[in-house]
């Protein structure tokens, strides 16, 4: 991808970062480095456990394993450079590196959204059509839904990057954020970006709105259908669904705040972005493992197997 145009004199960008104070940045380094390592460890442990455990062969854990893999990839597009930059006096990223960061953060972000929708469908089938669950959620369908999630993320990100590449950037080259994203980058363009901003709003908004509607409808149907289940069945179903709903809220809340409104100069945008790029990927494995007895048992077996070896 070659971003250079006849009026593009920008080859690298200076990132302002999250805070200007050196002391605060060092404190953030001490805080966010362990958070990122915990993200890698927690999600990596889920991927490993789902891969090797014979008791976690259901479609729900198949999707959960890939969700954790996407969390690792998504967090790794932003957090490592962000953490390193906290110790740097001047935070620099190449223009091509900036485009790459935008592409992959949107790619993995939307893939995660679509995976959450797929997981909601899986829970709907499991709870509302339990007798036909394994026939409906066949291995072939699971792989098709997974491939569709990756493809949807790719197409979304491709649109975002294709409208960005033709823009002219002739200075200044200071991006007011701690990582490269579309709205802060658009503010540096030499030309009017209202059309591009509208396309981003529609592109992100359509996916977010439809995904959220599907998620809400699926869980409303699930909750209604639980009235016909036994008390133990309701408890188990609600425990599984509660974990998923919590993750959906944590992911969609900040994302909607950032992308489903016109570009602004809200100073809170950076702090909101920290939540969904740094904090949420760490919380997801905790949410899923603490509320899931099968996952906890599988983790204990994996740990005891390591100790025996």
C-alpha positions as CSV (number, residue, x, y, z in Angstrom):
1,X,0.0,0.0,0.0
2,X,1.6,3.3,-1.1
3,X,0.1,6.3,0.6
4,X,2.2,8.9,-1.1
5,X,0.4,11.4,-3.4
6,X,1.7,14.5,-5.1
7,X,0.9,16.6,-2.0
8,X,1.9,14.1,0.6
9,X,5.0,15.2,2.4
10,X,4.4,13.3,5.6
11,X,6.5,10.1,6.0
12,X,6.3,9.8,9.7
13,X,4.0,11.0,12.5
14,X,4.7,12.2,16.0
15,X,2.2,10.8,18.6
16,X,1.3,13.1,21.5
17,X,0.6,10.1,23.8
18,X,-1.8,9.7,26.6
19,X,-0.3,12.2,29.1
20,X,2.4,14.9,28.9
21,X,3.8,14.5,32.4
22,X,7.0,12.3,32.4
23,X,6.1,11.0,35.9
24,X,2.6,10.0,34.9
25,X,3.9,8.3,31.8
26,X,6.3,6.2,33.9
27,X,3.5,5.3,36.3
28,X,1.4,4.3,33.3
29,X,4.2,2.1,32.1
30,X,4.4,0.3,35.5
31,X,0.6,-0.2,35.3
32,X,0.0,-1.1,31.7
33,X,2.9,-3.4,31.1
34,X,1.6,-6.0,33.6
35,X,-1.9,-5.5,32.2
36,X,-0.7,-6.4,28.7
37,X,1.3,-9.4,30.0
38,X,-1.8,-10.6,31.9
39,X,-3.8,-10.2,28.6
40,X,-1.3,-12.5,26.8
41,X,-1.2,-15.0,29.6
42,X,-4.9,-15.1,30.3
43,X,-6.1,-15.4,26.7
44,X,-3.2,-17.6,25.8
45,X,-4.1,-20.0,28.6
46,X,-7.7,-20.2,27.3
47,X,-6.5,-20.9,23.7
48,X,-4.2,-23.6,25.1
49,X,-6.8,-25.1,27.3
50,X,-9.5,-25.3,24.6
51,X,-6.9,-26.8,22.2
52,X,-5.8,-29.7,24.4
53,X,-8.8,-30.4,26.6
54,X,-11.1,-33.2,25.5
55,X,-13.9,-31.9,27.7
56,X,-14.1,-28.6,25.8
57,X,-15.0,-29.8,22.3
58,X,-18.4,-28.1,22.1
59,X,-18.9,-25.2,19.6
60,X,-19.1,-22.7,22.5
61,X,-15.5,-23.4,23.4
62,X,-14.4,-23.6,19.8
63,X,-15.5,-19.9,19.4
64,X,-14.2,-18.9,22.8
65,X,-10.7,-20.2,21.9
66,X,-10.7,-18.1,18.7
67,X,-12.2,-15.1,20.6
68,X,-9.2,-15.2,23.0
69,X,-6.8,-15.5,20.0
70,X,-8.4,-12.4,18.4
71,X,-8.1,-10.6,21.8
72,X,-4.3,-11.3,21.8
73,X,-4.0,-10.0,18.2
74,X,-6.1,-7.0,18.7
75,X,-4.3,-5.9,21.9
76,X,-0.9,-6.5,20.3
77,X,-1.6,-4.1,17.4
78,X,-1.7,-1.2,19.9
79,X,-0.4,-1.9,23.4
80,X,3.2,-2.9,22.8
81,X,4.1,0.3,21.0
82,X,2.0,2.3,23.4
83,X,3.8,0.9,26.4
84,X,7.3,1.4,24.8
85,X,6.3,5.0,23.9
86,X,5.6,5.7,27.6
87,X,9.3,5.7,28.1
88,X,10.2,7.7,25.0
89,X,10.7,11.4,24.8
90,X,9.5,11.6,21.2
91,X,6.9,9.1,20.1
92,X,7.3,8.5,16.3
93,X,5.6,6.1,13.9
94,X,6.0,5.9,10.2
95,X,3.1,6.8,8.0
96,X,3.0,3.2,6.6
97,X,3.2,1.9,10.1
98,X,0.3,4.1,11.1
99,X,-1.8,2.8,8.2
100,X,-0.9,-0.8,9.2
101,X,-1.9,-0.1,12.8
102,X,-5.3,1.3,11.7
103,X,-5.9,-1.7,9.4
104,X,-5.1,-4.4,11.9
105,X,-6.8,-2.7,14.9
106,X,-10.1,-2.4,12.8
107,X,-9.6,-5.9,11.4
108,X,-9.3,-7.7,14.7
109,X,-11.8,-5.3,16.4
110,X,-14.6,-6.1,13.9
111,X,-13.7,-9.8,13.8
112,X,-14.2,-9.8,17.6
113,X,-17.6,-8.1,17.2
114,X,-18.8,-10.7,14.7
115,X,-17.4,-13.5,16.8
116,X,-19.5,-12.2,19.7
117,X,-22.6,-12.3,17.4
118,X,-21.7,-15.9,16.4
119,X,-21.4,-16.9,20.1
120,X,-24.8,-15.4,20.8
121,X,-26.3,-17.5,18.0
122,X,-24.6,-20.6,19.5
123,X,-26.1,-19.9,22.9
124,X,-29.5,-19.3,21.3
125,X,-29.4,-22.7,19.5
126,X,-28.1,-24.5,22.7
127,X,-30.8,-23.1,24.9
128,X,-33.8,-22.8,22.6
129,X,-33.2,-25.9,20.4
130,X,-31.2,-28.2,22.7
131,X,-32.3,-31.4,21.0
132,X,-31.0,-30.2,17.6
133,X,-28.0,-28.4,18.9
134,X,-25.2,-30.7,17.7
135,X,-26.9,-31.2,14.3
136,X,-27.4,-27.4,13.7
137,X,-24.0,-26.4,15.1
138,X,-22.1,-28.8,13.0
139,X,-18.3,-28.6,12.5
140,X,-18.8,-27.4,9.0
141,X,-21.2,-24.6,10.1
142,X,-18.8,-23.6,12.9
143,X,-15.9,-23.2,10.5
144,X,-18.1,-21.2,8.1
145,X,-19.2,-18.8,10.8
146,X,-15.6,-18.4,12.0
147,X,-14.4,-17.8,8.4
148,X,-17.3,-15.3,7.9
149,X,-16.2,-13.4,11.1
150,X,-12.6,-13.1,9.8
151,X,-13.8,-12.1,6.3
152,X,-16.2,-9.5,7.7
153,X,-13.4,-8.0,9.7
154,X,-11.1,-7.9,6.7
155,X,-13.7,-6.2,4.4
156,X,-14.5,-3.6,7.0
157,X,-10.9,-2.8,7.6
158,X,-10.2,-2.7,3.8
159,X,-12.8,-0.1,3.3
160,X,-11.4,2.0,6.1
161,X,-7.9,1.9,4.8
162,X,-8.9,2.5,1.1
163,X,-10.6,5.8,1.9
164,X,-7.5,6.9,3.9
165,X,-4.7,6.1,1.4
166,X,-5.8,8.7,-1.2
167,X,-5.9,11.6,1.3
168,X,-3.2,14.3,1.1
169,X,-1.0,14.9,4.1
170,X,1.3,17.9,3.8
171,X,1.8,18.8,7.5
172,X,1.5,19.1,10.5
173,X,2.5,15.6,11.4
174,X,1.5,15.5,15.1
175,X,-1.4,13.0,15.8
176,X,-3.3,13.8,18.9
177,X,-3.6,10.3,20.3
178,X,-1.5,7.4,21.8
179,X,-2.0,5.3,18.7
180,X,-3.0,5.7,15.1
181,X,-6.8,5.8,14.5
182,X,-8.9,7.3,11.8
183,X,-10.5,10.4,13.3
184,X,-7.1,11.8,14.7
185,X,-5.4,11.0,11.4
186,X,-8.2,12.7,9.4
187,X,-7.5,16.0,11.3
188,X,-4.0,16.1,9.7
189,X,-5.2,15.8,6.1
190,X,-4.8,18.8,3.9
191,X,-8.2,18.3,2.3
192,X,-11.7,18.2,3.6
193,X,-12.4,14.8,5.2
194,X,-16.2,15.2,5.9
195,X,-17.0,12.6,3.2
196,X,-14.4,10.1,4.6
197,X,-15.6,10.8,8.1
198,X,-19.2,10.0,7.1
199,X,-18.1,6.7,5.4
200,X,-16.3,5.7,8.5
201,X,-19.3,6.5,10.6
202,X,-21.6,4.5,8.3
203,X,-19.1,1.6,7.9
204,X,-18.6,1.3,11.7
205,X,-22.1,2.2,12.6
206,X,-23.8,-0.4,10.3
207,X,-21.8,-3.2,11.8
208,X,-22.2,-2.0,15.3
209,X,-25.9,-1.3,15.1
210,X,-26.8,-4.6,13.4
211,X,-24.5,-6.6,15.6
212,X,-26.0,-5.0,18.7
213,X,-29.6,-5.6,17.5
214,X,-28.8,-9.2,16.8
215,X,-27.2,-9.7,20.2
216,X,-30.1,-8.0,22.0
217,X,-32.7,-10.0,20.1
218,X,-31.0,-13.3,20.7
219,X,-30.7,-12.7,24.4
220,X,-34.3,-11.5,24.8
221,X,-35.4,-14.7,23.1
222,X,-33.1,-16.7,25.3
223,X,-34.4,-15.1,28.5
224,X,-38.0,-15.6,27.4
225,X,-37.4,-19.3,26.6
226,X,-35.7,-19.9,29.9
227,X,-39.1,-19.7,31.6
228,X,-39.8,-23.3,30.4
229,X,-36.5,-24.7,31.8
230,X,-35.9,-26.2,35.2
231,X,-34.3,-24.1,38.0
232,X,-31.0,-25.8,37.5
233,X,-31.2,-25.4,33.7
234,X,-32.0,-21.7,34.1
235,X,-29.1,-21.2,36.5
236,X,-26.5,-22.9,34.2
237,X,-27.8,-21.0,31.1
238,X,-27.9,-17.7,32.8
239,X,-24.3,-18.2,34.2
240,X,-23.0,-18.8,30.6
241,X,-25.0,-16.0,29.1
242,X,-24.1,-13.5,31.8
243,X,-20.4,-13.9,31.0
244,X,-21.1,-13.2,27.3
245,X,-23.4,-10.3,28.0
246,X,-20.7,-8.7,30.3
247,X,-18.1,-9.0,27.5
248,X,-20.5,-7.5,25.0
249,X,-21.2,-4.5,27.2
250,X,-17.5,-3.9,27.9
251,X,-16.7,-4.1,24.2
252,X,-19.6,-2.3,22.6
253,X,-20.0,0.5,25.2
254,X,-16.6,2.3,24.5
255,X,-16.6,1.3,20.8
256,X,-20.0,3.0,20.2
257,X,-18.8,6.1,22.1
258,X,-15.8,6.5,19.8
259,X,-17.0,5.4,16.4
260,X,-20.8,6.0,16.3
261,X,-20.7,9.8,16.4
262,X,-19.0,12.5,14.3
263,X,-15.3,13.3,14.9
264,X,-14.8,15.5,17.9
265,X,-12.2,17.0,20.2
266,X,-13.4,15.2,23.3
267,X,-10.4,14.8,25.6
268,X,-12.0,11.8,27.1
269,X,-11.7,9.8,23.9
270,X,-8.1,8.7,24.8
271,X,-9.2,7.4,28.2
272,X,-12.2,5.6,26.6
273,X,-9.8,4.1,24.0
274,X,-7.5,2.9,26.8
275,X,-10.4,0.9,28.2
276,X,-11.2,-1.0,25.1
277,X,-7.6,-1.5,23.8
278,X,-5.8,-2.2,27.1
279,X,-8.2,-3.1,29.9
280,X,-11.1,-5.1,28.2
281,X,-8.8,-7.7,26.5
282,X,-7.4,-8.5,29.9
283,X,-10.9,-8.8,31.6
284,X,-12.4,-11.2,29.1
285,X,-10.5,-14.4,30.1
286,X,-11.2,-13.5,33.8
287,X,-14.9,-13.1,33.1
288,X,-15.2,-16.4,31.1
289,X,-13.1,-18.5,33.4
290,X,-14.5,-17.3,36.8
291,X,-18.1,-18.0,35.8
292,X,-17.5,-21.2,33.9
293,X,-17.1,-24.5,35.9
294,X,-16.1,-26.6,32.9
295,X,-13.4,-24.1,32.0
296,X,-12.1,-24.1,35.6
297,X,-12.0,-27.9,35.7
298,X,-10.2,-28.0,32.4
299,X,-7.6,-25.5,33.7
300,X,-7.1,-27.5,36.9
301,X,-6.5,-30.7,34.8
302,X,-4.1,-28.8,32.5
303,X,-2.2,-27.5,35.5
304,X,-2.0,-30.9,37.2
305,X,-0.8,-32.4,34.0
306,X,2.0,-29.9,33.8
307,X,3.0,-30.7,37.4
308,X,3.0,-34.4,36.8
309,X,5.2,-34.0,33.8
